[in-house]
Amino acid sequence: MLRTLVVDDHAMVREPVNREVAQLNLEAVGLVVATAEDGAAAVAMAQDKAYAAIFMDMQMPNINGLEATRQIRKLPGYSDTPIIAMTANAFAEDKARCFAAGMTDFLVKPFDPDTLFATLLRSLSRRDG
């Protein structure tokens, strides 16, 4: 049973919808899904439990997704955990910033279930392969 963490805030009206869409789709295929509203909560949750994959929004209050990713990468057991950026910012420089922070893949919002699953499977196969 894979446990995943979806981190996305309430900054915009669409934001909770993205988190809920990801959660519902991941749970529909049997994954255990936890959610966090900001990077600080994500780091705290990652300290308490192991997650097979993390979906991380880039722009959030308290600790943004880039800094949260850097902090999670320093935690025991998280050096190769897939951390997938979830963002509406699809420019090359945004992707570069995500990868430089330690993220392993990039999911552009809004996303459809097929893209969500393809990105997750690609990220998990990189870790396991």
C-alpha positions as CSV (number, residue, x, y, z in Angstrom):
1,M,0.0,0.0,0.0
2,L,1.6,3.3,-1.1
3,R,1.1,6.4,1.0
4,T,1.2,9.7,-0.8
5,L,1.2,13.3,0.3
6,V,-0.5,16.1,-1.6
7,V,0.6,19.6,-0.6
8,D,-1.5,22.5,-2.0
9,D,-2.8,25.6,-0.4
10,H,-6.0,27.7,-0.4
11,A,-4.4,30.8,-2.0
12,M,-6.7,30.8,-5.0
13,V,-10.2,29.5,-5.5
14,R,-9.0,26.7,-7.7
15,E,-6.3,25.5,-5.3
16,P,-8.5,23.4,-3.0
17,V,-10.0,21.8,-6.1
18,N,-6.6,20.7,-7.4
19,R,-5.8,19.1,-4.0
20,E,-9.2,17.4,-3.9
21,V,-8.9,16.2,-7.5
22,A,-5.5,14.7,-6.9
23,Q,-6.6,13.1,-3.6
24,L,-9.8,11.6,-5.1
25,N,-8.0,10.2,-8.1
26,L,-5.2,8.7,-6.1
27,E,-7.5,7.2,-3.5
28,A,-9.6,5.7,-6.4
29,V,-6.7,3.4,-7.3
30,G,-6.1,2.3,-3.7
31,L,-3.4,4.8,-2.6
32,V,-3.5,6.2,0.9
33,V,-3.5,10.0,0.6
34,A,-2.6,12.6,3.2
35,T,-2.9,16.3,2.5
36,A,-1.2,19.4,3.7
37,E,-2.0,23.1,3.2
38,D,1.6,24.5,3.2
39,G,5.2,23.5,3.1
40,A,5.7,23.7,6.9
41,A,2.9,21.1,7.4
42,A,4.4,18.9,4.7
43,V,7.8,18.9,6.3
44,A,6.3,18.1,9.7
45,M,4.2,15.3,8.2
46,A,7.3,13.8,6.3
47,Q,9.1,13.7,9.7
48,D,6.4,11.6,11.2
49,K,5.5,9.2,8.3
50,A,7.1,7.8,5.2
51,Y,5.5,8.7,1.9
52,A,6.2,6.8,-1.3
53,A,5.6,10.0,-3.3
54,I,4.8,13.7,-2.6
55,F,2.9,16.1,-4.9
56,M,4.1,19.6,-4.0
57,D,2.7,23.0,-5.0
58,M,5.4,25.6,-5.6
59,Q,3.7,28.7,-4.2
60,M,2.4,28.4,-0.7
61,P,2.4,30.5,2.5
62,N,4.8,29.9,5.4
63,I,7.3,27.6,3.5
64,N,6.9,27.4,-0.3
65,G,7.2,24.2,-2.2
66,L,10.8,24.7,-3.2
67,E,12.0,25.2,0.4
68,A,9.8,22.4,1.7
69,T,11.4,20.1,-0.9
70,R,14.9,21.1,0.2
71,Q,14.0,20.4,3.8
72,I,12.3,17.1,3.1
73,R,15.3,15.9,1.0
74,K,17.5,16.3,4.2
75,L,15.2,14.0,6.2
76,P,16.2,10.3,6.6
77,G,14.8,8.1,3.9
78,Y,13.8,10.9,1.5
79,S,16.8,11.2,-0.7
80,D,15.1,9.4,-3.6
81,T,11.4,9.8,-2.8
82,P,9.6,11.2,-5.8
83,I,8.6,14.8,-5.1
84,I,6.4,16.1,-8.0
85,A,5.9,19.8,-8.5
86,M,2.2,20.8,-9.0
87,T,2.0,24.3,-10.5
88,A,0.4,26.5,-13.0
89,N,3.8,28.0,-13.8
90,A,4.9,25.9,-16.8
91,F,7.9,28.0,-18.0
92,A,11.3,26.5,-18.4
93,E,12.8,28.6,-15.6
94,D,10.1,27.3,-13.2
95,K,10.9,23.7,-14.1
96,A,14.6,24.4,-13.6
97,R,13.9,25.9,-10.2
98,C,11.9,22.8,-9.2
99,F,14.6,20.4,-10.3
100,A,17.3,22.5,-8.6
101,A,15.4,22.3,-5.3
102,G,15.3,18.5,-5.6
103,M,11.9,17.8,-7.2
104,T,11.9,14.8,-9.6
105,D,9.0,15.7,-11.9
106,F,6.6,18.4,-12.9
107,L,2.8,18.4,-13.2
108,V,1.1,21.4,-14.7
109,K,-2.2,22.5,-13.1
110,P,-5.0,22.0,-13.9
111,F,-4.2,18.4,-14.6
112,D,-6.3,15.4,-15.7
113,P,-6.2,12.0,-14.1
114,D,-4.2,10.4,-16.9
115,T,-1.4,13.0,-16.6
116,L,-1.5,12.6,-12.8
117,F,-1.0,8.8,-13.0
118,A,1.5,8.9,-15.8
119,T,3.6,11.4,-13.8
120,L,3.4,9.3,-10.7
121,L,4.3,6.1,-12.4
122,R,7.2,7.7,-14.3
123,S,8.6,9.1,-11.0
124,L,8.2,5.8,-9.1
125,S,9.8,3.9,-11.9
126,R,12.8,6.2,-11.8
127,R,13.2,5.6,-8.1
128,D,12.9,1.9,-8.4
129,G,14.8,1.4,-11.6
